[in-house]
């Protein structure tokens, strides 16, 4: 009740002009499965492949998909979608397959017999698949991306839908199937192929105990690069993987490690927890605390287990067990507790609003004197009044869209159709990347005026810091994301693709191999760089 009262206070509205009963009714999350009549028109069969990392659950489902010759693989990461598409190509199915992610499309995805896509790019109407695979299905519970996974679970039109993920998702999936989908569901349990053990030698104590085949995991870019330089100073060959690197660079660094794990150390962020096949013998945690954007907090046990599970991922039957340990002895009890803990069941799936729902809320609100306030008020109305009549579902918090609105403060999006404005606000832009955030605002201003947005990015000077190259790559990929949705208003997609896929990736790869001067924090990167050009 206090949340709804706060809503009216925040926007200077009276309950008489925007009745709570009306807003609550419009924001209600009822009968979510009925949002997808095309999927309900066919009797799907659901098969859950559940188990820990390195258990083969996704491989088994992907084998069924390839054998069917008609289907879709829904990936949690672009890396995984690209890997599946590449696997089909290597297996002689390239001519019948396509790839579709937020930034990249390869092939004729509407007509392809096999489609690898990120889950957000799955279309749920108009195409019936023989087999569909939804990977990392436990992400239905994720606060930020869960709505897309729930939409795929409820709406993917396939004869057989394989759900691959953690065993802790089983009670939730069974309840959704029984109470909402009324579809048969079978569960196949998978066990880890290689044992995962706490290293009996205990904590390393210092970096002198790091050996080839190890993956040293840290949770900040600065710390990752400092560890890289310290290990190289000891004469160790290092590969580096973290989320700020372009995808192609991450793949190349992973390949360099896999090609010679007996001679190479991998230094990585939690980006190794999903999306890359790595021949890691031992995972070493540099720390078990992480800055989450607001404060330094303990790393969740589920994430610790996921990262630790990357150890021992060898294909041969004689491979030794995977080992996991810490750099510092004080962290060892927490690590042991996380590995022993029984994962709690996922309590709910996240359900997002439909465009029609937000449109109805938008129309029900009294139009304020300042038109730019109407869109944020609409999103806030959903967050304040949305509720489900079944505890299995919780409303999405729309934090991505609300964060984007904060980045666009002062830009009037009221002339833009609501559907297009909502699509713009779903853009993957983060305030901690100031180059991408600044360009997002510049592009949005052009978008709001209905005029084409120029790329306004160029290659930096020679020997630019790695952070600058990474930031420019992110901005170029953001432009590609926008161009995929609004090609007429973002016409420079060819230049953006060339910038992202060739020159910058080459430069980033070159700078990644160097040491010493790449330890700039994101907050230290200003916007005066010559590569930032005004619109």
Protein Blocks (a to p, Z undefined) as FASTA:
>chain_A
ZZmmmmmmmnopafklmcfklmmmmmpcghkllmmmmlmmpccddddddddehklmmmmm
mmmmmmnopacdddfbfklmmmmmmmmmmnopmmmgccddfkbcgdjfklpmbdcddfkl
pcfehiacfbdcdehkllmmpmklmmmmmmmmmmmccfbdcddddfklmmmmmmmmmmmn
opacdddddddfbdcdddfkbpnhiamlpcehiacddfbfklmmmmmmmmmmnopacddd
dfkbcfklmmmmmmmmmmmmmlcccdddfklmgopacddfbdcdfbfcdcehjaccdddf
klmmmmmmmgopafbfkbccdddddfblklmmmmmmmmmpccdddfbdcddddfklmmmm
mmmpccdfblmlmmmmmmmmmmmmgccfbfkbccdehlmmmmmmmmmgoiafklpcfklm
mmmmmpccdfklmklmmmmmmmmmmmmnopacdfkiacddehiafklmmmmmmmmmmmmm
mmmmmmmlmmmlmmmmmmmmmmmmmmmmmmmmpghjlmccfklpcckbfklccZZ
